[in-house]
């Protein structure tokens, strides 16, 4: 867990530095829209990382801890964080932490965006899954499910904004790629 925590801290520092360079916002979602997914996302992170989880069943072991499962969790966490950073790098100055349309917004379809429309979410969910493996507890599975649900809601809101902005180009993009999980061809 300490290695997973260290990876997340390094990821967060990079993320915050990149957040300083983005395009100006042209249109932003409303607060009620944002609340619809933030509650689930915050609950997922709290459940995974809190030292004070209230229910014994959430702390129940899924399997016996072993060095190989802990390292597997670290590798999956690192892969997920790396994938989300790769996606963030490709998105560049179009990125925002909330659903927005930027001035001069571009439709990015290269790098990880050629496989999924929301690779940042994909990477973060994969990283949470890796941390769940390293943690060995039921709460990890619940946290991954909550994070997926939150990002699924956010991705649908985002897709409405992108469809309104890019029209048929975005509709064609949706038909060729998966949202969070790559589409099998």
N, C-alpha and C positions, 0 to 999 in steps of 0.2 A: 504494500500500500504506500510506503514511503516513496518508492521510485515512481509510482503512478502519480502521487501528489507532486513530486518534483517536476515531472513532465508537464503536468497541468499548469504549474506556476510559470515555467518557461514559455509555454504556449500563451498564457495570459499576457505576459510581458510583451511578447511579439505582437499579439493581437491589439493591445492597447497602443503600441507605437504606430502600427499601421492605421489605426482608427483616426489618428491625427490628420491623415491625408485622404480626404474624400471630396467628391464633388459637392457643390451646393445642392440642397434639397429643393425640388420643385413641388412635390406633393408628398404628404405623409399620412399614414393611417391615423384614425382616431384612437383615443384612449380606451374606449370600450372594446374596440377590435383587438388592441394590444393585450388587454386584460384576459381575453379569451384563451390565449396560449401561455402567457407569462405565469399564471397560477400553476399550470401543470409543469412548466419548465423549472420554476423555483422549487416546487415540491419534489421533483426528481432529484435535483442537486442536493437539497436539504436531506432527503432520505438517504442518499448515497454517502454523503460526507459528514453528517451530524454524528456526534458522539453520544447523543441523547435520544435515540430512537425509542418511542414510547411503548411499543408492543414487543413482547418476547418472541412472538411468531415471526416478526420481521427480522430478528437477529438469529433465527434458527439457521443452522448450517445446511447448505445444499449438498455438500460433499466434504470429505475430509481434506483439510489443507495439505498440500504437498508442494515441494519446491517446483516441480514441473508445472503445476497449475498456476502458481504465483508468477512464474516467468512467462507462461502463456498469456496471462492477464496483462503483464507489462508489455509484451510484444503487440497484443491487440490494441491496447491503449495507445501505444506509440504510433501504430499504423493509422489509427483513427485520427489522432491529433495531426499527424503529418498530412493525411489526406485533406483535412479541413484547412490546413495552412496552404497547401497547394491550391485548393479551390479559392481561398481568399486572395492569394497572389494573382490568380487569373482574373478574378473579379475586379481587382484594382480599386480605382477611385469610385466605382459604381456601388461599392459596399455600404451598407448601413445596418445597424443593429435592429432597426425596426423596419417595417415594410414601407419603403419609400420609392419614389421615382426621382431620380437625380436630373439636374439640368444637363442635357447632352447625354442622357443614359444610353448605354449600348447593350445590345443583346449578345451576351458572351456564350459561345457554343464550342469553345476549344478547351483543351486540357481536360480536367475532370468533368467539365460541363458537356462533353460529348457523350458521356455515359448516363449522367443523371442531372436533372434540372436544379437540384438542391444539394450539391456535394458537401457543402459546409455542414448541413444537418446530418447527412450520411456519415461524415467523419466523426462528428460529435457523438452520434448514437453509437458508432463502432467503438469509440474511446470509452464511453460509458459502459458498454458491454464488457470491454476488457477489464475495466475497474471492477465490475460485478464479478467476473471470474476470479480476480485477485482477492476480492473480499469474501467470497464463498458463502454469502448469506442470501436469504430470501429477499431481503430489501433491495439487493442489487437487481434482481429480475423485475421487481415492482418499479424501481427507479428507471430502468431502461424502457419499460412500457409507458410510464408517464412522460418521459422525454420524447419518445416516438409520437405519442398522442399530441403533445404540445407542438412539436415540429410539423406534424401532419396538418394541424389546424392553421399554423402560420404559413405553411407552404400553399395552402388553398387560397388564403387571403392574398399572398404574394402573386400567385398565378392570375388572379383576377386583375391586379394592377398591371402585370406584365402583358396580359392579353389586351387590356385597354390601351396600353402604350404601343405595343408592337403588332397588334392585329393578326393577320394571316401568317406572318413570320413566326409568331409565338405559337400559333395553333399547329403549324407544321413541326416546330420543335417539340411540342408536346406529343405529337404522334410518333416521334422517332426515339424518344428517350423516356426512361422511368422518372418518377418524381424524386423519391428518396432511395429506392432500391433500383439498380439497373434493370432495364427491361430485357428479358430473354428473347433472343431473336431466332 
